[in-house]
Amino acid sequence: MAIRVSGLISGLDTDSIVQELVSAYSTKKDKYVKAQTKLEWKMDAWKSMNSKIYGFYTSSLSGMRLSSAYSLKSSTVSNSSAAKVTASSTAVNGTQKLKVKQLASSGYMTGGEVKTTKGSKVEGGTLLSDMGISAGSKLQVNNTEVTVTSDMTMNTFVAALKDAGVSANFDENNQRIFINSTKSGEEGEFTITANNADGLGALQSLGIFAVKDADGNETADMAKYRELAKNGTGEQQSIAAAIVAAVDKTTSYDSAQLAAYNSTISAYNQNLSTASKYENNQAVVKNYEEQQAAIEKHKDKLDDYRALLVKEQKTVTNDDGNEETVDVKYTDAELADMKQYIKDNNGTSDADIADKMVKYQEILDAKASLDEFDTANAFVSEAANTAAYNDAKTYVDDTDNQTAYNDAKAYIENTSNIIAYNEAKTAVSSSSAASFTSDAARISGRDSIIELNGATFTSSTGTFSINGLSITAMQVTGNEEVSVTTATDTQAIYDKIKGFLGKYNELITAMDTAYNAASAGDYEPLTDDEKEDMTDSQIEKWETKIKDSLLRRDSTLGNASSSMKSIMSRSFEVNGKTYSLNTFGINTLGYFSADTNERGCLHIDGDADDSNTSGNADKLMAAINEDPEAVTSFFQQLSNTLYDDLTKRMASSSVSSIYTIYNDKQMSSEYSDYKDKISKWEDKLDYYEEYYYKKFSAMETALSKLQSSTSSLSNLLGS
């Protein structure tokens, strides 16, 4: 902008005169600037409102249309320490039987204590050669060969183990190497074997040689040696064959002794069980004879009393298509009439009736004893069971069998036998090229194993995904069955509906608040000149007043709000019955009870979190418990209808973009028009300002020349 010095000759306030001359153009420009600013604010207000509508549309409303949103299941476990179970929507309702047979574990090895050849303490920087380990010793860690070098220390050896795919650490305090697999389960199990004779010696010197784990089972290392004994080559095959031979000799000794023990113990216990079962049934028969008088006393009345419980029997077709006979029970009303009948015909006092009910219970107890007797008597009366009892009793009473049982039991507990076993093991070991003196402790990596309804499943992690159930095994149950009960989660369905209504209420309140905003008719955006005479606080308050009113009585917003409320008040048919939100105790508070902008909000009767309706009966939860399919079907239809309505409103058109409820394209076009008009009037303003300044400049120049001529003339005349 040019710097002008005006009125030097004329003494006129040229700037003020020019601004007055161009004020008409400035007013036109300001008019369009204010309109553009107001439109920009309105676009921002709509963007914010549209974001709320679209968020409700995608996050809450969209999901409520789908049956999967209501297929909410919960699972309970009879022994929560055994397993954790969660159910997806595809899980089948009912009770299933679970056994946790084995937990997943990683492979672990706790090495034996190590020392140098001089008996001194091993440190991380100690050379392996100081432990008697030869350079060139070759080890196989999984599929990676590790070769001991002359400069390898304990720390570099541990690093080599890590590079080979296992987790390893050397504990200087306890003088042991600790190794574990990086994955749980059998898949993550690791092997550490010798590739040459020096390698075998290295394993022993490092304390990490083991052929059996803590449970007495062969390690993965041993399985590897068996493979190499068959298919290996050269020195490695010779080492593996010697180890396998020694282990097998010891194992055969073990097995032979244990087989004899187990056979004797099993036979004795089996016969003892047979004899005990027969004797228990005999006791029931004897007990029956003692109760015979009580049973006979009430037996004749039994059928009459049973009729109090069962009205009739009828044949029905079950879900499998088969016919079955079912009892038809008396209704509460019928039982009440019966009670009155008993009172009218058998006594008038409550005590009299109570006495009759006590006698009835005695009859039921007697019948239970009778049923137990029938079962026991049938067992005792069967000739095969009598023969089995006699054979079992003869076996158990036989002195030779008792002796064999006691001898077998004593064998395993006899210290001298244990010593003999260990001596034999040592003898076998020393007879081979391999020595088994390492005290390494090994825990094998194992998969988790469960049985669900008799079927076996395995997992390396302990987590199973089976037919909609996610099962995490936590504790071994052995043969103990754990019940896993899956059912429809009625509380979750209730919470789903409550959450949906909460989001709806938030949106409808925001829409009504914007639609019912106070008018700001006398307020317009401020020009820069107007802002100069106001404080920042005053400016903010002024602009907020305008911004809050921009969607007041907006037809697009009002139509959308009205349509949503109308849809939420509709009825829908489910299985021949008509339902509405009112059916489930869901209503507004009423025109006069709610605040202006909350008249469209929906409240659930019995909702503990809603002070307005918490004291009312909870119809929604009652309906869900009674017929969850009917409730969810209604809300699916309601949600679909509302979803379709909003989808149409957010469809792309010539004036609006996709997923936009307002005319954003039209507003953008109007904004551009304002921009063009402002630019046009700015150009006019600049042109006429320049035009008038040039005129005044010419006038100042002419006056200057005139002043100069007058001065010269005066000088001439004066002279």
DAPE-V293669 format. One record per backbone hydrogen bond with DSSP energy under -1.0 kcal/mol. NH is the residue of the N-H (numbers start at 1). CO is the residue of the C=O. If there is no record, write none. Layout:
NH&CO, NH&CO
This chain:
11&7, 14&12, 17&13, 18&14, 19&15, 20&16, 21&17, 22&18, 26&22, 27&23, 28&24, 29&25, 30&26, 31&27, 32&28, 33&29, 34&30, 35&31, 36&32, 37&33, 38&34, 39&35, 40&36, 41&37, 42&38, 43&39, 44&40, 45&41, 46&42, 47&43, 48&44, 49&45, 50&46, 51&47, 52&48, 53&49, 54&50, 55&51, 56&52, 57&53, 58&54, 59&55, 60&56, 61&56, 62&57, 64&60, 66&63, 69&66, 70&67, 72&70, 74&487, 76&485, 78&483, 82&79, 84&472, 86&470, 88&468, 91&88, 94&486, 96&484, 98&482, 99&451, 101&449, 102&449, 105&446, 108&443, 109&179, 110&441, 111&177, 112&207, 114&175, 116&120, 117&130, 119&116, 126&123, 128&152, 131&128, 132&129, 133&128, 136&148, 137&134, 139&146, 140&193, 141&144, 142&191, 144&141, 146&139, 148&137, 152&149, 154&126, 155&124, 157&153, 158&154, 159&155, 160&156, 161&157, 162&158, 163&159, 164&160, 165&162, 166&161, 167&180, 169&178, 171&176, 175&171, 176&171, 178&169, 179&109, 180&167, 181&107, 185&105, 189&186, 193&140, 195&138, 200&196, 201&197, 202&198, 203&199, 204&200, 205&201, 206&202, 208&203, 213&217, 214&442, 216&213, 219&211, 223&219, 224&220, 225&221, 226&222, 227&223, 228&224, 229&225, 230&226, 231&227, 232&228, 238&234, 239&235, 240&236, 241&237, 242&238, 243&239, 244&240, 245&241, 246&242, 247&243, 248&244, 249&245, 250&246, 251&247, 252&248, 253&249, 254&250, 255&251, 256&252, 257&253, 258&254, 259&255, 260&256, 261&257, 262&258, 263&259, 264&260, 265&261, 266&262, 267&263, 268&264, 269&265, 270&266, 271&267, 272&268, 273&269, 274&270, 275&271, 276&272, 277&273, 278&274, 279&275, 280&276, 281&277, 282&278, 283&279, 284&280, 285&281, 286&282, 287&283, 288&284, 289&285, 290&286, 291&287, 295&291, 296&292, 297&293, 298&294, 299&295, 305&301, 306&302, 307&303, 308&305, 309&306, 310&306, 311&328, 312&328, 314&326, 316&324, 318&322, 321&318, 324&316, 326&314, 328&312, 335&331, 336&332, 337&333, 338&334, 339&335, 340&336, 341&337, 342&338, 343&339, 344&340, 345&341, 346&342, 353&349, 354&350, 355&351, 356&352, 357&353, 358&354, 359&355, 360&356, 361&357, 362&358, 363&359, 364&360, 365&361, 366&362, 367&363, 368&364, 369&365, 370&366, 371&367, 372&368, 373&369, 374&370, 375&371, 376&372, 377&373, 378&374, 379&375, 380&376, 381&377, 386&382, 387&383, 388&384, 389&385, 390&386, 391&387, 392&388, 393&389, 394&390, 395&391, 396&392, 397&393, 398&394, 402&398, 403&399, 404&400, 405&401, 406&402, 407&403, 408&404, 409&405, 410&406, 411&407, 412&408, 414&411, 418&414, 419&415, 420&416, 421&417, 422&418, 423&419, 424&420, 425&421, 426&422, 427&423, 428&424, 429&425, 430&426, 432&429, 441&110, 443&108, 446&105, 448&459, 449&102, 450&457, 451&99, 452&455, 453&97, 455&452, 457&450, 459&448, 464&471, 466&469, 469&466, 470&86, 471&464, 472&84, 473&462, 474&82, 475&82, 477&100, 478&100, 480&477, 482&98, 484&96, 485&76, 486&94, 487&74, 489&72, 490&488, 493&489, 494&490, 495&491, 496&492, 497&493, 498&494, 499&495, 500&496, 501&497, 502&498, 503&499, 504&500, 505&501, 506&502, 507&503, 508&504, 509&505, 510&506, 511&507, 512&508, 513&509, 514&510, 515&511, 516&512, 523&520, 531&527, 532&528, 534&531, 539&535, 540&536, 541&537, 542&538, 543&539, 544&540, 545&541, 546&542, 547&543, 548&544, 550&547, 552&549, 553&515, 554&551, 558&554, 559&555, 560&556, 561&557, 562&558, 563&559, 564&560, 565&561, 566&562, 567&563, 568&564, 570&567, 572&579, 574&577, 577&574, 579&572, 585&582, 586&581, 587&603, 594&590, 598&595, 601&598, 603&587, 605&585, 606&613, 607&604, 610&607, 613&610, 614&610, 616&613, 619&617, 622&618, 623&619, 624&620, 625&621, 626&622, 627&623, 631&627, 632&628, 633&629, 634&630, 635&631, 636&632, 637&633, 638&634, 639&635, 640&636, 641&637, 642&638, 643&639, 644&640, 645&641, 646&642, 647&643, 648&644, 649&645, 650&646, 651&648, 653&656, 659&650, 660&657, 664&662, 666&655, 667&663, 668&664, 669&665, 670&666, 671&667, 672&668, 673&669, 674&670, 675&671, 676&672, 677&673, 678&674, 679&675, 680&676, 681&677, 682&678, 683&679, 684&680, 685&681, 686&682, 687&683, 688&684, 689&685, 690&686, 691&687, 692&688, 693&689, 694&690, 695&691, 696&692, 697&693, 698&694, 699&695, 700&696, 701&697, 702&698, 703&699, 704&700, 705&701, 706&702, 707&703, 708&704, 709&705, 710&706, 711&707, 712&708, 713&709, 714&710, 715&711, 716&712, 717&713, 718&714, 719&715
